[in-house]
């Protein structure tokens, strides 16, 4: 059967699975469940060796039980050797031979058929006998060209009638020839290039015709063509993609590739590609198709099928005008040169964003306005003009929205124009018009109705601007009457009625007088409030009983970026020209909340001062003079930036240490001191920051307040500056005797290393340790460093504490033996230390 390679692999896997399944049934049947035996299989198989078969099994059962070879490609003949004798070799009867233990089965394979792989499901199938006859005709000892030609002629009726094209890949196998046994591509010119043969133009030929030509040409040079195999390995498409893609040029696609795969191979679209008008060019003809519709619907019928040598062209959108490259604005900003494409639809006038876009089938006037972002508030929705085709159309959007009839929506043709006029453009069409002039955001003419009020009209005009004098608004009647109106008084509730607006009226907002902005100078101090410091608009503001503290801060534009809201000062005048200063923590009020009555009372003549947070002391030390010590904290010693820092109750010990950029490399983190100054009685807290970093226990961190001082000692200070109870003394036969700093995690080995180690005359078998800490009774012990080095058990190390003394004696041939006897017990050790004390060598 002629089938594609992928189908052969699938069939092979299915056959193998079927064999395993039959083998399981075979071995589980009542007849053969007793035991298995082994036979030796040799010959034309990939894995010769021992194979198991049921006792009493035949050669056929052996073949079914094990995947010895590809039975789709080969036929087998068997020889069974038993006791050195050949007992079966007939092809008809050999499969029925009953096997015995240790039989030798020799397999001889012959080719079952010549297969040509094809992607077409309708390929014909040659019978095994016919293909075998064809092979016999092609096997010519001396490569006789006439016999080979007869074989090729015979193939013409046997192979599939597949027409080869550029992009197809043939696999030509000829054992023993290095130039073959690989894939050969039919290029864009329809040519295949073979070793020793050269170019053969086979595109457009049936596969059977191409094989005939190849065999004939190869027979002129090569022998042994009986083993020649020609297969259609893969069907590829050679396609050219041009236009607005990332990498225009030739691409190779699989046989089932489509337009989208080709675009992806070319790097995808670039900005400005017109997806709705892609072109496929083939044999001088052009097919235009809508790729965007395919993306919207997923309907593959929208895309034309590809063939080799097709050309896909991606045009640009009208947005690019005559400039190559990306549009200057995003694709949504459709400001284009309409001359470049007469089919674009143009929308302008009172729309949010005037736009031109490529024509799309089925687009109507509402779609076009939505592409422009919709209409503005000033659009005349009843007289939208549409030019589509030869006759202009007047579209009433209001009528469509009222009726909901789709018939009211005109469909647009290629090149249509939609214009949305402003309401003033058609003033003559409406009998009710009101005019708004002067200092308003949008002066102009506005349409009214029976129920449209004064406030509706000025809202349509955007309201008065900052220069308008809203206390002197004038309504000019058509009859010539002038009606004054105080809009400020109306907003404050002093006037309850607004004037009636009639058709033809004009509303005028005059400009404020030139000295209006300086009118606050006329306000007495007792009726004003001064807002100073770190606010957006510091200044003098009119005081009112109805205005609270937050209102004044807001009226001043709010706090500036570096405002210190935790220390706002309110300076209020008191009796007898007294000055009363209070402080308000606005930051706490905003973060934690509270009652509105907690806000400070602002009286006329008050001054609000919002201080600014100080800069870093490194940047500007002068600013720190302004910061009171009650709001500061000091950090000194072994830190990178010692100094005075702003502090509030929301900050902690680590915050201040971080503000000083942390401890320096000489800092002794186990000896930090915090001096508390604002508690009435001076108090010092010791902090071991190393223990905190090891345990994470935040209870080890001190509580700091404003006015406190943090001091971090340095590890490099002299030992004479250190307390005796914080050091350990090392004396005797060591490199450097003296006092050394001690921490809880140090051992005697660490201290000996600090002292430079014992010298050559040291008697390290009996090192003396006197535990003389501040809190316990003195006691002594010895340590044998030699024994420890032989058996380094950490638990045998003596326990050391701050304040202890270590003495390393020297070996003396004259008196050490007597000294050694003297210190055999603890009492002796104490006597020795007493002797050293008397001599001035040791100070407890």
MONOR-V350767 format. One line per field, one symbol per residue. psi: psi as a letter, one per 20 degrees, with the letter a starting at -180 (. if undefined). burial: b if it has 16 or more other C-alpha atoms within 10 Angstrom, else e. A space follows every 50 residues. Layout:
psi->???
burial->???
This chain:
psi->pprrghhggghggggghhggghgghgiiqhhjigrrrpqpprblqhmqap qqqqpjqrhghghhhqmhroihhqqqqqpopokjqoipiphhihijppqr pjqpppppqqphrpqopqiphjqrpqqhgghghgghhinpgjlohgghhg ghhhhhihrqlpoqrphqpqoopnpiohiblaqppoahjjqpoqpigbpp oipiqqhhgghggggghhiihqrkjhjpppqogqorpoqpprbmrgmqaq qpqrhjqagghgghhjirqrpipnhilqppppliqppprnhhhghhhjoi ihpqqqrqjqppporqrihickppaqqhrrhhnmoroihioiiqpppabm qhoqqpqqpppipahggghhhjjrrrijqniilpppoobhpqpopnhghg hhhjphhiopqqrpjqppporqhhhlhiipioqqpprbmrgmqapqqrah jprghgghghjjrqaiipniilqpooqhiiqpoqpnhghghjjipipqqp prpiqppporqqqhjghjiihipqhijrpporbmrgmqapqpqqhipagh ggghhjirqrhkpniilppooppaqlkqoppqqpnhghghhiaaqhiiqq pprpiqppoorqpqrqhhgnhhhihipqhijrqqprbmrhnqapqqqrii qaghgghhhjjrqaiipniilpppopikjgppqppppnhghghhhjoiii pqoqrpirppporqijqqhiiqqhijrppprbmrgoqapqqprhjqrhhg hhghjjrqahjqnjhnpppoolrhirqpqqrqpohghhhhnmohiipqpq rpirppporqpphgjhghhghhkirhhgghgghgghghijipo.
burial->bbbbbeebeeebeebbeebbeebeebbeeeebeeeebbbbbbeebeeeee bebbbbbbbebbbbbebbbeeebebbbbbbbbeeeeebbeeeebbebebb bbbbbbbebebbbbbbbbbeeebeebebeebbebbebbbbeebebebbbe bbbbbbebbbbbebbbbbbbbbbbeeeeebbeebbbbbebbbebeeeeeb ebbebbbbbbbbbbbbbbbeeebbbbebbbbbbbbbbbbbbbbbbbbbeb bbbebeebbeebbebbebbbbbbbbbbbbbeeeeeeeebbbebbeeeeee eebeebbbbbbbbbbbbbbbbeeeeebeeeeebbbbebeebebbbbbbbb bbbbbbbbbbeeeebbebbebbebbeebbbbbbbbbbbeeeeeebbbeee eeeeeeeebbbbbbbbbbbbbbbbeeeeeeebbbbbbbbbbbbbbbbbee eebeeebbebbebbeebbbbbbbbbbbeeeeeeebbbeeeeeeeeeeeee bbbbbbbbbbbbeeeeeeeeeeeebeebbbbbbbbbbbebbbbeeeebee ebbeebebbbeebbbbbbbbbbbeeeeeeeeeebebeebeeeeeeeeeeb ebbbbbbbbbbbbbebbeeeeeebeebebebbbbbbbbbbbbbbbbbeee eeeeebbebbebbbeebbbbbbbbbbeeeeeeeeeebebeebeeeeeeee beebbbbbbbbbbbbeeeeeeeebbbbbbbbbbbbbbebbbbeeeebbee bbebbebbeeebbbebbbbbbbbeeeeeebbbbebeeeeeeeeeeeeeeb bbbbbbbbbbbeeeeeeebeeebeebebbbebbbeeeeeeeeee
